[in-house]
Amino acid sequence: MQPAAPPSAYDQALRPQFHFTARTNWINDPNGLFYYKGTYHMFFQHNPDGIDWGNMTWGHAVSSDLVHWRQLDNTLTPDALGTMFSGSAVVDWQNTAGLQKGKTPTIVLFYTAAGGTSPASAGTPFTQCMAYSTDGGVTFSKYIGNPLIAEIAGGNRDPKVVWDEAGKRWLLALYLDGDKFELLHSTDLLHWHKLQSIALQGCDECPDIFPMTTHRSGRQYWVMTAANGHYVVGEMVDGKFVFQGAPAIGDYGPNFYAVQSWSDIPRSDGRRIQISWMRGGQYPGMPFNGQMSFPSVLKLHHDAAGLWLSRWPVREISHLYAGKQEWRDVKLTSNTPITLTPATGQWDISLKVKCPVGSTFTVAVNGHEITYSSSSKTLTSMNSTAPLTLRRGILTLRVLADVTSLEVYGDMGRVSLTGCVLPVADAPGLSVKCTGGPAEVLSMTAHALNSAWSPAH
């Protein structure tokens, strides 16, 4: 196990300060997310030997609070079946696979062995495999019976496993090809059988599937997401899933990809926590390449608009708060903006603004503008736009600003925009203005954030 790195290992000019990055080299998809005995585990696609994609290996990091991460030794490395593509993890609490030793439940990883992506696996197809731990996630062994699932179609990959309590079975969502996915089921995690095929228009790769109860009524539904964060909501009927309508957009930003949620969050917590790879970021001259989004809580709502998901940053971000500034009941025009020059470029900003019809409200954070147009009813950030109709003429926004990213949440997470940016030299830290009519800042809070990289973690 790697010891905690000194802060100096994470102090480069373009190093995100509260978004996970590997100490060095390439990362992409989050994999194998599970919680066990006070620790959040996150595996990730990693090239330990280079700054670019290739040689896919599962890196491993752990956290007690989803904010401070410690990178451990790599867990899954390429073998004769292929390099290690994406997958998931579950805790086998009931020992359905029969692999448990002693009283410690088995932790099981499911992954794609990407045949043909390395010289050792030349001529081998993509298959689905398993590794497991009998010591609480400290060490993992690949299952001697791999592969568990032979090639079904094309580049089938990215197995996501979840427990179906009502059916007393395991479910596995698998990407096939095009917009086609397949669901399989098992009672022992070892033997899998086809349940049904699903097409998700405009989607591919990295499926996730999980049960959720609505925010107020508590009625249970099932949600399925794809790599781009688009999702469908449905119900289980006679042991199979019935999803309604085309996939909805989970995030409108330019860099939101390979989403996955944590398994085995305790019922006493009850959150469904999601994270993504922020695809397409730029980090010139840095020893690392790639970052994860900040973890967000999903909630399922049911109202006149139907069933929909909201996303909101996990509350643990408060562990980084380093002081705040507040404004209340401030009249705002283009000639009377609010401007703040901070000591750092990391912020958690919340604001509530009463916007008159025809006005345009702009928040500039570290030189990057976030704009709401009351005429077009749209929220724009990083050249991406989301539809957003105000409730009673009041705009609510949450902005997480890191060195190389912006995450914008509108209307308590009804819409979000996740994206990568590069710093703007000599930009003021924060400014707020309104054109086309005076606005009223009902409340605004700007929390400066400490770095998440510290000796204690």
C-alpha positions as a printed Julia matrix, in Angstrom:
457×3 Matrix{Float64}:
   0.0     0.0     0.0
   1.38    3.38   -0.96
   1.87    5.85    1.9
   0.2     9.21    1.8
   2.0    11.54   -0.58
   3.34   14.87    0.69
   1.34   17.93   -0.35
   4.21   18.93   -2.66
   3.26   15.98   -4.89
   0.01   17.79   -5.72
   1.03   21.46   -5.89
   1.56   21.9    -9.63
   0.03   24.96  -11.31
  -2.79   23.03  -13.04
  -3.4    20.41  -10.34
  -7.06   20.35   -9.23
  -7.22   20.97   -5.5
 -10.47   19.2    -4.6
 -11.08   16.93   -7.59
  -9.37   13.55   -7.68
  -6.37   13.1    -9.95
  -3.8    10.33  -10.07
  -0.43   11.23   -8.63
   1.05   10.77  -12.11
  -0.04    9.68  -15.57
  -3.34    9.05  -17.31
  -6.75    8.31  -15.77
 -10.23    7.98  -17.21
 -13.39    6.1   -16.11
 -14.19    5.67  -12.41
 -14.58    1.94  -11.72
 -15.54   -0.43   -8.92
 -17.08    2.11   -6.55
 -18.09    0.62   -3.19
 -18.31    1.59    0.47
 -17.17   -0.72    3.25
 -16.6    -0.1     6.97
 -16.21    3.66    6.83
 -14.18    3.78    3.62
 -15.18    4.81    0.11
 -13.24    2.87   -2.51
 -12.71    4.2    -6.01
 -10.9     2.31   -8.72
 -10.16    4.01  -12.0
  -8.88    3.39  -15.51
  -5.19    4.16  -15.35
  -2.04    3.99  -17.44
   0.68    3.67  -14.82
   3.39    3.93  -17.48
   2.41    6.99  -19.47
   0.62   10.31  -19.7
  -1.69    9.13  -22.53
  -4.39    6.44  -22.77
  -3.16    2.84  -23.0
  -2.06   -0.19  -20.97
  -5.36   -0.07  -19.09
  -4.94   -0.96  -15.42
  -7.2    -0.45  -12.41
  -5.79    2.21  -10.1
  -7.18    2.36   -6.56
  -7.87    5.2    -4.13
  -9.66    5.37   -0.78
 -11.35    8.1     1.23
 -13.22    8.45    4.49
 -15.22   11.47    3.31
 -15.32   11.57   -0.54
 -13.09   14.66   -0.41
  -9.63   13.6     0.79
  -8.31   10.71   -1.32
  -5.23    8.5    -0.9
  -3.95    6.59   -3.9
  -2.98    2.96   -3.22
  -1.16    0.37   -5.29
  -2.74   -0.65   -8.59
  -5.22   -3.52   -8.26
  -5.87   -5.09  -11.68
  -3.12   -5.33  -14.29
  -3.2    -6.68  -17.88
  -3.02  -10.42  -18.45
  -3.41  -12.95  -21.28
  -7.15  -12.18  -21.52
  -6.51   -8.49  -22.2
  -6.03   -5.13  -20.6
  -8.33   -4.12  -17.75
 -11.31   -2.11  -19.03
 -14.12   -0.65  -16.93
 -16.4    -2.38  -14.42
 -17.97   -2.26  -10.99
 -17.89   -3.66   -7.45
 -20.26   -5.08   -4.84
 -20.0    -6.46   -1.32
 -21.31  -10.04   -1.23
 -22.9    -9.73    2.2
 -24.75  -13.06    1.95
 -21.8   -15.01    0.52
 -23.78  -15.94   -2.56
 -20.56  -16.73   -4.46
 -19.28  -19.01   -1.67
 -15.88  -17.31   -1.61
 -15.98  -15.85    1.9
 -13.29  -16.74    4.42
 -14.08  -16.24    8.07
 -16.49  -13.45    8.99
 -15.28  -10.85    6.47
 -17.68  -10.56    3.52
 -16.22  -10.98    0.06
 -15.81   -7.87   -2.08
 -16.19   -8.64   -5.76
 -14.92   -6.65   -8.74
 -16.37   -7.16  -12.22
 -14.36   -5.93  -15.18
 -13.9    -6.32  -18.92
 -10.81   -8.13  -20.1
 -10.22   -6.26  -23.35
  -8.79   -8.95  -25.58
  -6.71   -7.82  -28.53
  -5.6    -4.57  -26.88
  -2.17   -5.91  -25.93
   0.36   -8.28  -27.55
  -0.3   -10.92  -24.88
  -4.04  -10.96  -25.69
  -3.82  -10.86  -29.49
  -6.78  -12.63  -31.11
  -8.76  -12.78  -27.85
 -12.28  -11.26  -27.67
 -13.66   -8.9   -25.02
 -14.94  -10.95  -22.08
 -16.31  -10.23  -18.59
 -14.24  -11.3   -15.61
 -14.16  -11.15  -11.83
 -11.68  -10.51   -9.04
 -12.38  -10.72   -5.32
 -11.09   -9.79   -1.89
 -11.52  -11.75    1.33
  -9.68   -9.21    3.5
 -11.98   -6.2     3.24
 -10.62   -4.76    0.01
  -6.93   -4.71    0.89
  -5.88   -7.33   -1.69
  -7.7    -8.81   -4.68
  -7.27  -12.05   -6.62
  -8.54  -12.72  -10.12
 -11.08  -15.56  -10.21
  -9.61  -18.81  -11.48
 -12.69  -19.46  -13.6
 -12.4   -16.29  -15.69
 -13.9   -15.33  -18.03
 -17.35  -15.54  -16.45
 -19.2   -14.19  -19.5
 -18.01  -14.98  -23.01
 -18.22  -12.5   -25.88
 -21.83  -11.6   -26.68
 -21.34   -8.92  -29.33
 -18.63   -6.62  -30.65
 -16.78   -4.78  -27.94
 -19.16   -5.78  -25.13
 -17.85   -4.2   -21.98
 -18.29   -2.26  -18.71
 -20.26   -4.71  -16.48
 -22.24   -2.99  -13.7
 -23.6    -5.29  -10.97
 -26.35   -4.5    -8.45
 -28.38   -6.51   -5.94
 -32.12   -6.79   -6.61
 -33.65   -7.24   -3.17
 -37.18   -7.95   -4.4
 -36.0   -10.65   -6.77
 -33.27  -12.0    -4.47
 -30.81  -11.97   -7.34
 -27.91  -10.09   -8.82
 -28.35   -8.0   -11.97
 -25.63   -7.09  -14.43
 -25.92   -4.34  -17.05
 -23.53   -4.71  -19.99
 -22.83   -2.5   -22.98
 -22.92   -4.37  -26.3
 -22.66   -2.18  -29.41
 -24.24    0.94  -30.9
 -27.01    1.94  -28.49
 -27.6    -1.65  -27.35
 -27.26   -2.89  -23.79
 -28.04   -6.25  -22.19
 -29.23   -7.14  -18.69
 -28.24  -10.46  -17.13
 -29.14  -12.06  -13.81
 -27.5   -14.47  -11.36
 -28.03  -15.9    -7.89
 -24.34  -16.57   -7.18
 -22.32  -13.91   -9.07
 -20.64  -16.7   -11.01
 -23.26  -18.0   -13.44
 -25.06  -15.4   -15.55
 -28.14  -15.65  -17.77
 -29.71  -13.16  -20.16
 -32.68  -11.24  -18.77
 -33.44   -8.75  -21.56
 -32.01   -6.4   -24.18
 -32.39   -2.61  -23.92
 -31.75    0.15  -26.46
 -30.91    3.62  -25.13
 -31.13    6.18  -27.89
 -28.08    8.42  -28.11
 -26.19    6.39  -25.48
 -23.31    3.96  -25.36
 -20.82    2.49  -22.87
 -20.58    2.37  -19.07
 -24.11    1.44  -17.95
 -25.19    1.86  -14.35
 -28.45    0.55  -12.91
 -29.87    0.99   -9.41
 -33.12    1.27   -7.46
 -34.25    4.67   -6.18
 -37.21    5.9    -4.2
 -38.84    9.19   -5.03
 -37.8    12.13   -2.9
 -41.17   12.63   -1.2
 -43.52    9.7    -1.86
 -40.92    6.98   -1.25
 -42.15    4.89   -4.19
 -39.42    2.7    -5.69
 -38.32    2.89   -9.31
 -35.23    1.76  -11.2
 -32.81    4.11  -12.93
 -30.41    3.2   -15.74
 -27.67    5.56  -16.87
 -25.16    5.47  -19.71
 -21.65    6.88  -20.03
 -22.84   10.35  -21.05
 -24.99   10.56  -17.92
 -28.28   10.28  -19.81
 -30.81    8.21  -17.92
 -34.15    6.44  -18.05
 -36.5     5.7   -15.15
 -38.75    2.66  -15.06
 -40.23   -0.12  -13.01
 -39.79   -3.83  -12.73
 -42.75   -5.79  -14.09
 -42.84   -9.6   -13.88
 -39.11   -9.71  -13.25
 -38.13   -7.48  -16.17
 -37.63   -3.77  -16.58
 -40.03   -1.44  -18.32
 -38.47    1.94  -19.0
 -40.55    4.86  -20.23
 -39.53    7.35  -22.91
 -36.23    8.42  -24.39
 -33.24    8.99  -22.11
 -33.19   12.32  -20.27
 -30.07   14.46  -20.01
 -28.25   14.04  -16.72
 -25.73   16.85  -17.22
 -25.42   19.46  -19.98
 -21.71   20.18  -19.58
 -19.0    19.39  -22.13
 -16.9    16.99  -20.03
 -19.28   14.7   -18.12
 -18.61   11.05  -18.98
 -18.37    7.45  -17.72
 -20.7     8.11  -14.79
 -20.98    5.52  -12.04
 -22.5     5.43   -8.54
 -21.22    3.87   -5.32
 -22.6     0.54   -4.16
 -23.27   -0.51   -0.59
 -23.82    2.93    0.92
 -25.39    2.11    4.32
 -29.16    2.34    4.52
 -28.74    4.74    7.43
 -27.07    7.14    4.98
 -29.35    6.35    2.05
 -27.62    8.48   -0.57
 -27.05    7.5    -4.2
 -23.67    9.13   -4.91
 -22.42    9.56   -8.46
 -19.1    10.6    -9.96
 -17.82   10.98  -13.51
 -14.62   11.25  -15.47
 -14.2    14.82  -16.75
 -13.3    13.8   -20.29
 -11.36   16.16  -22.52
  -9.54   18.31  -19.97
  -6.18   19.88  -20.76
  -3.2    19.82  -18.4
  -0.18   21.0   -20.44
   3.16   20.33  -18.82
   1.65   18.41  -15.89
   2.77   14.95  -14.66
  -0.88   13.79  -14.64
  -3.67   13.68  -17.22
  -7.35   13.56  -16.27
  -9.58   14.31  -13.29
 -12.84   13.13  -11.74
 -15.89   15.29  -11.1
 -16.78   16.16   -7.53
 -19.14   13.49   -6.09
 -22.81   14.42   -6.26
 -25.97   13.07   -4.66
 -28.77   11.94   -6.97
 -32.4    12.4    -5.95
 -35.44   11.12   -7.83
 -38.35   13.56   -8.12
 -41.9    13.04   -9.33
 -43.98   16.1   -10.21
 -45.94   17.59  -13.1
 -42.84   17.24  -15.3
 -42.71   13.5   -14.63
 -39.86   11.55  -13.1
 -36.47   13.24  -13.11
 -33.11   13.2   -11.34
 -31.37   16.08   -9.59
 -27.65   16.25   -8.82
 -26.12   18.12   -5.86
 -22.59   18.16   -4.39
 -22.07   15.89   -1.39
 -22.27   17.72    1.92
 -18.72   16.69    2.82
 -17.34   19.53    0.72
 -17.78   21.6     3.88
 -14.68   19.81    5.23
 -12.68   22.15    2.98
 -14.34   25.43    3.94
 -11.77   28.08    4.82
 -13.97   31.07    5.53
 -16.81   32.79    3.74
 -18.18   36.08    2.56
 -21.91   36.8     2.39
 -24.23   39.29    0.71
 -27.95   39.76    1.25
 -30.57   41.99   -0.36
 -28.18   43.72   -2.78
 -29.51   45.64   -5.79
 -27.53   44.72   -8.87
 -27.06   46.37  -12.28
 -24.36   46.35  -14.94
 -22.95   49.5   -13.35
 -23.01   48.16   -9.78
 -21.54   44.64   -9.88
 -20.37   42.64   -6.9
 -16.64   41.94   -7.21
 -14.42   39.87   -4.97
 -10.71   39.21   -5.4
  -9.9    36.03   -3.45
  -6.75   34.62   -1.98
  -7.33   31.3    -3.78
  -9.14   30.16   -6.9
 -11.14   27.38   -5.25
 -14.74   28.25   -4.43
 -18.11   26.87   -3.41
 -20.57   29.61   -4.33
 -24.31   29.62   -3.65
 -26.64   32.39   -4.71
 -30.31   33.26   -5.03
 -31.23   36.1    -7.35
 -34.53   37.7    -8.37
 -34.19   38.3   -12.09
 -36.57   40.64  -13.95
 -38.05   39.59  -17.3
 -35.66   40.35  -20.17
 -32.56   40.49  -18.0
 -29.28   38.63  -18.31
 -27.49   37.64  -15.13
 -23.78   36.79  -15.21
 -21.44   35.24  -12.67
 -17.76   35.35  -13.59
 -15.59   32.89  -11.65
 -11.84   32.87  -12.21
 -12.4    34.56  -15.56
 -15.09   32.18  -16.84
 -18.66   33.39  -17.27
 -21.87   31.62  -16.25
 -24.9    33.35  -17.76
 -28.63   33.07  -17.25
 -30.94   34.6   -19.87
 -34.45   35.2   -18.61
 -35.59   35.76  -22.2
 -34.49   32.37  -23.56
 -34.76   30.66  -20.16
 -31.32   29.13  -20.53
 -28.25   28.68  -18.35
 -24.92   28.77  -20.21
 -21.43   27.82  -19.04
 -18.32   26.67  -20.9
 -20.1    27.05  -24.27
 -22.81   24.6   -23.18
 -26.43   25.53  -22.55
 -29.18   24.0   -20.41
 -32.88   24.9   -20.37
 -33.96   26.39  -17.05
 -37.31   27.95  -16.23
 -37.24   30.01  -13.05
 -39.61   29.38  -10.19
 -41.34   32.63   -9.17
 -38.67   34.57  -11.06
 -35.88   33.45   -8.71
 -32.62   31.98   -9.98
 -30.74   29.64   -7.64
 -27.2    28.62   -8.56
 -24.41   26.59   -7.0
 -20.92   26.79   -8.51
 -17.88   24.68   -7.62
 -14.75   26.27   -9.03
 -11.41   24.46   -9.01
  -8.14   25.19  -10.76
  -9.19   23.46  -14.0
 -12.93   22.93  -13.69
 -16.35   24.46  -13.17
 -19.4    22.55  -11.97
 -22.63   24.53  -12.15
 -25.93   23.44  -10.57
 -29.16   25.27  -11.36
 -32.44   25.16   -9.43
 -31.17   22.86   -6.66
 -29.65   20.48   -9.19
 -32.52   20.21  -11.67
 -29.86   20.96  -14.29
 -26.08   20.81  -14.07
 -23.14   21.63  -16.32
 -19.8    19.93  -15.66
 -16.71   21.01  -17.54
 -12.98   21.53  -17.68
 -11.38   24.96  -18.04
  -7.92   26.47  -17.99
  -7.04   29.35  -15.66
  -7.35   32.9   -16.99
  -4.36   35.04  -16.08
  -5.06   37.99  -13.78
  -8.81   37.33  -13.73
 -10.76   38.6   -10.71
 -11.89   35.74   -8.54
 -15.61   36.46   -8.53
 -17.9    39.07  -10.02
 -21.67   39.23  -10.42
 -23.66   41.59  -12.64
 -27.01   41.98  -14.38
 -27.89   43.65  -17.69
 -31.3    44.46  -19.14
 -32.81   45.42  -15.83
 -31.9    45.6   -12.14
 -31.73   42.32  -10.24
 -31.84   41.67   -6.53
 -29.32   39.36   -4.94
 -31.46   37.87   -2.2
 -28.48   35.94   -0.85
 -24.99   34.94   -1.95
 -22.35   32.99   -0.08
 -18.81   32.38   -1.3
 -16.81   29.77    0.6
 -13.09   29.7    -0.13
 -11.85   26.1    -0.2
  -8.68   24.6     1.18
  -6.77   22.03   -0.82
  -7.9    18.43   -0.3
  -4.27   17.24   -0.53
  -2.8    17.21    2.96
  -0.4    15.06    5.0
  -3.3    13.61    6.99
  -4.74   12.05    3.85
